[in-house]
Amino acid sequence: MKQDKKFLKELSERLEMALEILSNCELCPRKCHVNRLKSDKGFCKTGRNAAVSSYGPHFGEEKVLVGRFGSGTIFFTHCNMSCVFCQNYDISQLGKGNEVSAQELADIMLELQGTGCHNINLVSPTHCVAQILEALLIAFEEGLKIPIVYNTGGYDSVDTLKLLDGIVDIYMPDIKYGDDEAGMRYSIAPNYFSVAKKAVKEMHRQVGDLKTDDSGIAVKGLLARHLVLPGDLAGTEKVMEFLATEISTETFVNIMDQYRPLYMARQYPELSRSINRAEFQRAVKIAQRYGIRRICER
């Protein structure tokens, strides 16, 4: 139970470790080495406090998260990636949002639980892990019980993820690219696929394949996302091969078809159009060919 004294003591110790990391920040693979405890800012433009753009019950997520009452999403401002086609660029790149204290963030979580949300869905949490742990310590003490979802772009540090072991219930990484070159070109993320593979392996080690309750609502496990890009720029085959051979053929995968050339995408000719039906169907068939059967729908 996440409310018992032993768990809370362990969480408090993890929090201290995370705050120490903030003093010479290595929370994510970028390792900017700035002192965020003094509100110095690195790539993610986030200092001591997390910033939140919006929160509330969300019904546009995967069905296993949404259920009847919605997924309790909290959209964190800024990001440790810089995707040229980001659909939420006003939040991730332009900084739309306001700083919140640990108590305020905990209150948001408890409010979402109070409205009936099935989970707390932390969107773009990578750069705010320490602040999230700080808020969770308060929220668990005050009765937070619903599953915690870590909804990430996949550019995560294994060492940081280990701080979340036993705390996060559902990991939802977006494996954006099947090679490092694309990750650098389109997201300014060095070694993206190499980093994401190690991160997803750690996530799966902690929570295993996705499990649902009798109502079909996710309670624990890994749910991977992959956005199909035009001209197979996302390297779908490499992603599905990795999931099937190095994670599990029982991996729950959302192959997404909603790519649109937003933000700066039109500056890249190869990204300047939406995908077509044939490209999406090809991606699904690739997953099926590798034995992945749990292809979910929104």
N, C-alpha and C positions, 0 to 999 in steps of 0.2 A: 504493500500500500504506500502511495506517495505522500501520505499524511503522517506516517509513523515517525518516531523520533530518530530511529537508525537511518532511515532514508534521508530525512531532512539534514541530519548531521553530515552525511556523505555529500549531499547537494551543496551544503555550505562550504565544504572543503573544495569541491569542484569550482565553486564560485571564486574562492580565493585564488585558485590556480589561474582561472580565466582573467581575473583582474590583474594579476601579476603579468600575464602575457600582454595585456593592454599597455603596460608601461613601456614596452619596447615591441610594438605590435607585430605578432606573427600569427594572428588568428586565422588568416587565409594564406594560400600559397604565395601571395605577392610578398609577404614579409617586408612591409614598408619600414619597420623599425622606428616608428614615431611613438611619442609618449601620449597616448590617447587619454590617460588619466588627467593630463594637463590640457586636454582638449586640442592637442596637436592633431592634424589630420593628414592622412595619406591618400591613397588612390580612391578609397571609398568615401572620402569627404565627411566622415563621421568621427566626432570626438568622443568625449566621455559619455554623453547620453545618446540613446537611440532616438531617431525621429520616425514618426508614423504619419503616413499620408492619409490613410482612411482605415476603417474597420467596420465589420458588420456581417450578418449572415449572407453567404454567397451561394448562389444557386447555379453558377456557371462552371463549377468544378466537376470532376468525375462523379458519376452516380453513387459510387461506393463511399464518397465523402459527403455528398449533399444530403442524401436521404430525404426526409420530410421537412426538416426544419433548417436545413442549410449547413454549410461549413463556416465555422467562425473565423473568417479571414482577418488578418492584421497585415496591412501592406507597409513594410518598412521602406523609408526613404533612402535613396542612394543604393549602390550596388558595388560588388567587387569585380564586376565585369562591365564591359562597355559595348554592348551589341549594337551594331549599326542599324539593325532592323527592329529594335525593341518597341513593342506595342505600348509599353508603359513608360516611355522615355521621359515624360514630364515628371515622373516619380523617381525613376532610377538615375537619370542623367541631369535633369534640370532642378532636382531637389525639392519638389513639391511636398510639403509636410511640415510638421512641427515637432520639436524636441519634447520628449516625455520623460518623467522620472520613473524609477523602478516601481514606485507605488501606483503611479498613473497607468503604467503598462499592466501591472497586476490587476488593477480595477477593470481595465478593458477586457482582460481574459475572463474575469468573473462575471462581467456584464454579458458577454457572449454566451457563457454557460447558462446564465439566468434566462436568456431568451429561448433556450432549447437547442442551441447549436450542438451538433454531434461531435465536434472536435474544435481544437484551437489550431488554426492553419496559419503558420508563420511564413509569410511570403517574402522572399529575399532576405533570409535571416543570417547569412554567413558572416557578415561584418558586424553583427550585433549579438553574437553568441553570449558574450559576457553579460550584456545588459538583459538578455532574455533569461539567463540563469538567475540573475538578481531578482527579476520580477517573478519568476516561477517559485522561488523560495518563499516569497510573500504569498503568492496565489495558492500554493499547495497548503500552506499553514491556514489559509482562510477558506479552504474547502474546494479547491479546483480538483476535479476528478476526471473530466473527459480527456480523450486521447490528444496528444500533442503531435502535430504534423509539421515536419521540417521540409518546406517547399523551396527547393534551391535550384540554382542554375548549374550545379554540379562541380563548381570550381571550389572545392573544399579541402581543407587540410585534415589528414587522418588523425593527427594529434589532437586537433580541436574536436573532431567528431567523437573521439574517445571520452571527452568530457561529458558528452551527451548520452553515453551508454546507460540504458535503464531509465532515462528521462524522456527521450523522444520515443514515441510509440510507432509512428509511421514516417518513413523517409520517402520523400517524393522528389528525386533528382530529375532534372531535365538534362539528358545526355545530348548536347547540342550538335556535336561534330564527331565524326569517326576518324579524324586525324588532327595532328597538332597544328599544321599549317593553317587550316581553315579557322581554328580557334584564335590564332593570332591575328589573322587578316580581318575577321569580322567581329571579334569581341575583345581584341587587345589582351588575350589571355594566353601567356606563354605556356607551352606544353599542355594545352587544355585536355586532350583526350587521355594522355598519360596520367595526368592528375585525377581526372574524373573516374578513370577505371579503378584506381586505388581507393578513391573515396567511396565509390559504389560497393566495392568489395567489403569495406569496413561497415557500411550501412547494413548490408545484407548479413554480415556476421552478427551484428547486434540484434536484428529484428526478424530475419528470415523472410520467407515468402509471405505475401499478403494474406491475412486471415480476416474473415468477416463474421459478424454475429448472425443470429437467426433472422434478422431483418435485412441482411445483405449490406450492412454498414461496416466499413473497415474499422478494425480495432487495433491491428498491429501488423507490421511488415513493410515490404518495399513495393513502391509503385513507381515505375520508371516512365518518364515522358520523353518523346522524341518528335521534334517539329520537322516535318518534311520541307526541304528548301528546293527551289527550282533548280533543275539541272543536276540533281543529286549532290548539291554542294554540302549537304549535311553528312554525307558518307554513311547512308543508312545501313548498307550491308555490314560494314565493320562494327557498327553499333549493335546490330542484332546478333552478329556472330559472338561478340563479347558477352552479351547478356545470356545467350543460350549455352555457351561453352564454359564461361568463367563464373557465371552467377547461378542461373537455374532456368530450365525451360518452363518452369512454373512461374517465372517472373510476370507480374501484372504489368502490362505495357499499354500506354496510351500513345498511339501513333497519331499525331495531330496534323490536321489539314488546313489550319486557319492562317497560314503565312500570307501576309500582305506587305507590300513594299512601303513600310512606314519609316519615320524618323529620317535617317540619312541613307536609306537603302537605295534610293534612286541615283545616288552618286556612284553606285556599283552596277554597271550594266547587267551583270549576271544575276543580280538580285532585284532587278527593276520590274519584275512581273510576279503575279500570283502563281501558285502551282496549279496544274491541271489535274483532272480526275485520273488520268492514266498514271501520273507520277505518284499520286497517293495510293492507288491500287497496287502499283509495283512495290511500294514500301511495305504494304500489308502482306503481300505474297512472299517477300523476302523473309519477314518475321516467321511466317507460317512454314517456310521451307527449312528454317533452322529449328523447327519444333516448338516455337512459342505459340501457345494456344490461348492464353489469357490476355487477349487484346481487348481492352476496355473501351467504352464509349462515354462521351460526355453526356 
